[in-house]
Amino acid sequence: MRSRSSPAPYSHALGRTSFAAKGTRRATARSLDGFPHFLARLDRTVQYWLWRWTRTSPFAWRAELSTTPQERPGHEQGTTMTKAPGPEWEHFGATLRAYRNAAKLTLREAAQGVTEFSGLGKWERGVHIPPIESVAVLDRKFGADGRLVELYTSIAKGDRLRSVGEKPLSEEEEMERRRLLLLAATGLGLAATPGTRAEATRELLDMTLQPPRALEDWHIACTDHLHAIRTRPAVQVHDDLLTDLVAIQQQMTTAPAAEVMELQRVTATLSAYHAGVLTRLGEVGSALRWYRTARGAAEVSGDMGLWLQIAGNEANFSLFGLRDPATNLRVIDNALKRAGDAPTPSAGLALLTGVQSITLALLGRKEEARTAVHRLLDMSERGVPTVEGIWDTAEHPLNYMCAQVYSCIGDFARAEEMRQRVLAQPGGSVGYHVPVNLALHAALCTVVNGGVDEGAREASEAFASLPGSYRNVMITETGRRVLRAVPIDQKNQGAVREFRALLPHDHQPSV
C-alpha cells in the first residue's frame, strides 16, 4: 500500500517493475511570461490524472487514502505551513512564482511581511502549502486580482474531494472532478488572455464530450503530432499534445481490456513526444518526469522494443541539457545491458548506440566514440527497421548522428560527408532544426580544428538564420557546444563575443 505522502507513481507504476521516482519532487516550471497559458501548468494536471488512473484501474496498483484532509500526511492540524500532498500544489507554486516574476520582485522582497523568504521558496517549489491568509496578501502584492486566491481555493476543494477514499466516484463527484480539471487547466492560465483561456476550455470540453476514439485514430494522432513537432515551434505543439494526453487517460478508464495495452503504447509514444517538446522549451524536470511516464507505459504494454525506443529517445534528448554527459552515458549503458545480445538490430538499439557514440565524443573519449560509430554502421548494414519518430529512414538518423560524432572529434572530412547525406534527404524527412544543428556542428568542427574566428562566424550565421520562435533549447545547447570548444585564451575574441551575444542567457526559448 502507498500512503499519500509517497512519491506519486503516475502511469509508470502500472507494471510489475516500479518506475516511481524516489525522493522529494522538484518544482521546475519556469516563469510563464511570454508563453501560452498551458506551458508548464497543465503538465502536472495531466500527470496527476494519469496517476489517478493508476490508483483506480483494475490493471494498476491501488493506494490507501486517508478520509479527511486532517488525517493525510502533509495536513498536520494546527500548522500554518503544511507539507504539499500532491503535484497540483506544485502547479500552484509555479503560478505563484510566475506572478512574482511578473511583479519583478525577489524572493526576499515578496516575502517581506508575509513569511521567511525560504518559506516562500518552499511554497513556490510545491514543498509546502501556504495558509490562505498569506496567499491573499501575496495576491494583492503581485497584483493578481484575486486569481491566486481563486486557484488556491479550487485546488484545496479538489484535495477535499479526493480525500473520500478509494470508493468509485458518484456521478456528481465525477462531474465535479471534471469541473475541477477544467478549472485547474484554465485557472493556472489566468494570466493569459481571455481568448486563450476560452480556447483551453473549449478543447477540454470537447475532449470530455466526444465519444472514445478508435485505435486507428490514435495512431493517426501520433503521426500528426510528430509532423507538428518537425514543422512548428515547440511552444505551439505543447498544448495539443497535452489535450490528447488527457483524452487518452480518460478513455483508458472505460476502455475494454482488449484495448488497454494498445492505448498504453499510444500513451508511451505521446508521452515521449511531449517530453521532447518540453526539452526544447527548457522544462528539464518536467521532461524527465514525462520520460519516466513514457517508459512506464511501455513497460506495462509489454513491448520491450518500444521501451528501448523511448530509452534511446530520452538519451538523445538528454544530450541537450537534461543530463550531464557522464550521467547520460551511465543511463545508456544500463539500457543496453537490459537489451542484452539482441539477435537482430532494432530501432531502439540503434538509437541507443548512436547516442552512446555522441556522448563519448562529448566526453573527449575519441577512440571509444569511433568504436561505437563502427558498431552503429554494422547494425545499419544488417538492417535497422524503420520506426516513425525514432528511426525514420535508412539514412537520415544514421548519418545525422555520425555527423555529430565526427564534428565533436574534429574529423572534418567524414563530418561533411555525413552532413551532405542528411541534407540530400527529401524535405519531409527532416525537421526544421536539423539543417541548423548540422551547420552548428560544422562550426564546432571548425573550432575544434583551430579555426575559432571562422567557426564562431559560421555559428552566428546558422543561429541567426532561424526565426526567434524556432530557437529552441536543443539548438541553443548545440550553440553552447561551439562556445565550450573555444580555448579559454580565445573566448574574448570579437567573433566569439558576437556569437555569445546571440544566445539567450537562460534555456528559455524566444517566442
Residue pairs with C-beta under 8 A, 6 or more apart in sequence:
1 62
1 63
1 64
2 9
2 61
2 63
2 64
3 63
3 64
3 73
4 63
4 65
4 66
4 72
4 73
4 74
4 85
4 86
5 72
5 73
5 74
5 83
5 85
6 20
6 63
7 20
7 21
7 22
7 23
7 25
8 20
8 25
8 47
8 48
8 51
8 86
8 87
9 18
9 19
9 20
9 51
9 54
9 61
10 20
10 47
10 50
10 51
10 54
10 289
10 292
10 293
10 296
11 50
11 51
11 53
11 54
11 249
11 264
11 267
11 271
11 293
11 296
11 297
11 300
12 18
12 19
12 20
12 292
12 293
12 295
12 296
12 297
12 299
13 19
13 20
13 51
13 54
13 60
13 61
13 296
14 54
14 57
14 59
14 60
14 61
14 264
14 296
14 297
14 299
14 300
15 296
15 299
15 300
17 299
19 292
19 295
19 296
19 299
21 289
21 292
24 127
25 87
25 90
25 126
26 125
26 285
27 90
27 93
27 94
27 124
27 125
27 126
27 127
27 285
28 283
28 284
28 285
28 286
29 40
29 41
29 43
29 90
29 94
29 97
29 98
29 283
29 285
29 286
30 40
30 282
30 283
30 506
30 508
31 97
31 98
31 101
31 102
31 508
32 39
32 40
32 41
32 94
32 95
32 98
32 191
33 98
33 101
33 102
34 511
35 235
35 281
35 511
36 192
36 196
36 235
36 236
36 238
36 239
37 186
37 188
37 189
37 191
37 192
37 196
37 197
37 200
38 185
38 189
38 200
38 238
38 239
38 242
39 235
39 238
39 281
39 283
40 94
40 281
40 283
40 286
41 91
41 94
41 95
41 185
41 188
41 189
42 184
42 185
42 188
42 200
42 239
42 242
42 246
43 242
43 274
43 278
43 283
43 286
43 290
44 87
44 88
44 90
44 91
44 94
44 286
45 88
45 91
45 181
45 184
45 185
45 188
45 246
46 242
46 245
46 246
46 249
47 87
47 289
47 290
47 293
48 86
48 87
48 88
49 181
49 246
49 249
49 250
50 245
50 249
50 267
50 293
51 87
53 60
53 249
53 252
53 253
54 60
54 61
55 61
55 62
55 63
55 166
56 62
56 166
56 168
56 253
57 252
57 253
59 257
59 260
59 300
62 166
63 166
64 166
65 72
65 162
65 163
65 164
65 165
65 166
66 72
66 73
66 163
67 163
67 164
67 165
68 163
69 75
69 159
69 160
69 163
70 77
72 85
72 163
73 83
73 85
74 82
74 83
74 84
74 85
74 129
75 82
75 83
75 85
76 82
76 83
80 131
80 134
81 115
81 119
81 122
81 128
81 129
81 130
81 131
82 128
82 129
83 127
83 128
83 129
84 90
84 93
84 126
84 127
84 128
84 129
85 129
85 159
86 159
87 126
88 155
88 158
88 159
88 184
89 126
89 129
89 155
90 125
90 126
91 126
91 155
91 184
91 188
92 126
92 151
92 152
92 155
93 123
93 124
93 125
93 126
93 127
94 124
94 126
94 188
95 148
95 151
95 188
95 191
96 123
96 124
96 138
96 148
97 124
98 191
99 138
99 142
99 143
99 144
99 147
99 148
99 191
100 107
100 110
100 124
100 138
100 142
102 142
102 191
103 110
103 141
103 142
103 143
105 141
105 142
107 117
107 120
107 121
107 124
108 117
110 117
110 120
110 138
110 141
110 142
111 117
111 119
111 120
113 137
114 120
114 134
114 137
114 138
114 141
115 123
115 130
115 134
119 128
119 130
122 128
123 129
123 130
123 134
130 138
130 152
132 149
132 152
132 153
132 156
135 148
135 149
135 152
136 149
138 144
138 148
139 145
139 146
139 147
139 148
139 149
142 148
144 190
147 187
147 190
147 191
150 187
150 190
151 184
151 187
151 188
151 190
154 180
154 183
154 184
154 187
155 184
157 180
158 177
158 180
158 184
161 173
161 176
161 177
161 180
164 173
169 177
178 208
181 204
181 246
182 201
182 204
182 205
185 200
185 201
185 204
186 197
186 200
186 201
186 204
189 196
189 197
189 200
190 197
192 200
200 239
203 239
203 243
204 243
204 246
207 243
207 246
207 247
207 250
208 250
210 247
212 251
212 254
212 255
213 221
213 247
213 251
215 259
215 262
215 263
215 266
218 248
218 262
218 263
218 266
219 266
221 244
221 266
221 270
222 266
222 269
222 270
222 273
222 388
222 389
223 388
225 237
225 240
225 241
225 244
225 270
225 273
226 273
226 388
226 389
228 236
228 237
228 240
229 237
229 273
229 276
229 277
229 431
230 430
230 431
230 432
231 431
231 432
233 469
233 470
233 472
233 509
233 511
234 277
234 280
234 281
234 472
234 509
235 281
235 469
235 509
235 511
237 277
238 274
238 277
238 278
238 281
241 270
241 273
241 274
241 277
242 274
244 270
245 267
245 270
245 271
245 274
248 263
248 266
248 267
248 270
249 267
251 263
252 260
252 263
252 264
252 267
255 263
261 300
261 301
261 302
262 301
264 297
264 298
264 300
264 301
265 297
265 298
265 301
265 303
265 306
267 293
267 294
267 297
268 294
268 295
268 296
268 297
268 298
268 301
268 303
268 306
268 310
269 294
269 306
269 389
271 290
271 291
271 293
271 294
271 297
272 290
272 291
272 294
272 309
272 310
272 313
272 314
273 389
274 290
275 286
275 287
275 288
275 290
275 291
275 294
275 313
275 314
275 317
276 287
276 313
276 317
278 286
278 287
278 290
279 287
279 317
279 320
279 321
279 322
279 473
279 474
280 472
280 473
280 474
280 509
281 472
281 473
281 508
281 509
282 321
282 473
282 506
282 507
282 508
282 509
284 321
284 322
284 507
287 317
287 322
288 322
291 310
291 313
291 314
291 317
294 310
294 314
295 307
295 310
295 311
295 314
298 306
298 307
298 309
298 310
299 307
305 346
305 347
305 348
306 348
307 348
308 335
308 338
308 339
308 346
308 347
308 348
308 349
308 351
308 352
309 346
309 347
309 348
309 351
309 387
309 390
310 348
311 331
311 335
311 348
311 352
312 335
312 347
312 348
312 349
312 350
312 351
312 352
312 355
312 390
313 351
313 389
313 390
314 322
314 331
315 328
315 331
315 332
315 335
315 351
315 352
315 355
315 356
315 359
316 351
316 354
316 355
317 474
318 328
318 331
319 325
319 328
319 355
319 358
319 359
319 362
319 477
320 473
320 474
320 477
320 478
321 473
321 477
321 507
322 328
323 331
325 359
325 362
325 363
326 363
328 355
328 359
329 356
329 359
329 360
329 363
332 352
332 355
332 356
332 359
333 356
335 352
336 349
336 352
336 353
336 356
339 346
339 348
339 349
339 352
342 349
344 382
344 383
345 379
345 380
345 382
345 383
345 384
345 385
346 384
346 385
347 384
347 385
347 386
347 387
347 390
347 391
348 387
348 390
349 379
350 376
350 379
350 380
350 384
350 391
350 397
350 398
351 390
351 391
351 397
353 372
353 375
353 376
353 379
354 372
354 376
354 397
354 398
354 401
354 402
355 401
356 372
357 369
357 370
357 372
357 373
357 375
357 376
357 401
357 402
357 405
358 369
358 401
358 404
358 405
358 408
360 366
360 368
360 369
360 372
361 369
361 404
361 405
361 408
361 409
362 408
362 481
366 409
369 405
369 408
369 409
370 405
370 409
372 405
373 402
373 405
373 406
376 398
376 401
376 402
377 398
377 402
380 394
380 398
384 391
384 394
384 398
385 391
386 392
386 393
386 394
390 397
391 397
392 429
393 425
393 429
395 421
395 422
395 425
396 422
396 425
396 429
396 430
399 418
399 419
399 421
399 422
400 418
400 422
400 434
400 438
402 414
402 418
403 415
403 418
403 419
403 422
403 438
403 441
404 441
406 412
406 414
406 415
406 418
406 445
407 415
407 441
407 442
407 444
407 445
407 448
408 441
408 444
408 445
408 448
408 481
409 448
410 445
410 448
410 449
411 445
412 445
412 446
412 449
415 441
415 442
415 445
416 442
419 438
419 441
419 442
422 430
422 434
422 438
423 430
423 435
423 438
432 466
432 470
433 470
433 472
433 474
433 475
436 462
436 463
436 465
436 466
436 475
437 474
437 475
437 478
439 458
439 459
439 461
439 462
439 465
440 459
440 462
440 463
440 475
440 478
440 479
440 481
440 482
441 478
441 481
442 458
443 455
443 456
443 458
443 459
443 462
443 482
444 455
444 459
444 478
444 481
444 482
444 485
445 455
446 454
446 455
446 458
447 455
447 456
447 482
447 485
447 486
448 485
452 486
452 487
452 490
452 493
452 495
452 496
453 493
453 494
453 495
453 496
454 495
455 482
455 485
456 482
456 486
456 493
456 495
456 496
456 498
456 499
457 495
457 498
457 499
459 479
459 482
459 499
460 495
460 498
460 499
460 502
463 471
463 475
463 479
463 499
463 502
463 503
464 502
466 475
468 510
468 511
469 509
469 510
469 511
471 504
471 509
471 510
472 509
473 507
473 509
476 503
476 504
476 507
476 509
477 507
479 499
479 502
479 503
480 503
482 499
483 491
483 496
483 499
483 500
483 503
486 496
490 496
504 510
